[in-house]
Each structure stands twice: as C-alpha cells, then as structure tokens.
Amino acid sequence: MDEKDIKRIEQVFKHHIGILSEDFQHKLDIVVEGHQMLSEKLDRVGGQLDQRIDRVDQRIDGVDQRIDLVAQMIDRVEQRINEVDVNLSKKIDAVAADLAAHRADTESHRTGYQVSESKD
C-alpha cells in the first residue's frame, strides 16, 4: 500500500463521513421541526383551554349570582311566612277570645235560649 492508496482511502473515508454527517444533520433538522410544530400546537391548545376556562369561570360566576338571588328570595319567603304565622296567631287568639266572651254571655242569659254542646 502506497501513499496514493492511503490518500484514496482517506478521501473515501471523508466522503462517507460527510454523507453520514449530512444525513445526521437532516434527521436533527426534522426533529427540531417536529419540536417546533409540537410547541406551536401546545400553544394553540393552551390558548383554547384558557378561553374555555374563562367561559366556565363566567358561567360559575353567573350560577353563584343566581344562587345568591334564590337565597335572598328564600329569606324573603321565610320572613313572610313568619309574618303570616304571627298574624294568624293573633287572629286565632282574637277568635278564641270572642268565642269565650260569646259563651260567657250566652250562659249568663239562661232564660230563653241555651247554647250547649251536644253529646252524641
């Protein structure tokens, strides 16, 4: 093997290493491009998720406001029921007092008409 053969082997070796280097660089470029595409897609999906989360937050706020309104309405109904209960209690007490007074008055006038409860 002489000097010429060694140079030829070196040239072939350099040529094959160059081809392998270009092939490796091409594959790295494809991987980088794939990472960039994935990154862009993740950014788009993240933006869409943020928008959806904002809409859900707005809906939750709306539901919270409705719940507060319903709670206020329930409080007003309870207050009104208590007022009606007090008024009815007063009216029932007044009717009971009138009935007691009426019975006492009819019992004091025993001559003539008598009011009594029947015992059937």
Secondary structure, 3 states (H helix, E strand, C coil): CCHHHHHHHHHHHHHHHHHHHHHHHHHHHHHHHHHHHHHHHHHHHHHHHHHHHHHHHHHHHHHHHHHHHHHHHHHHHHHHHHHHHHHHHHHHHHHHHHHHHHHHHHHHCCCCCCCCCCCC
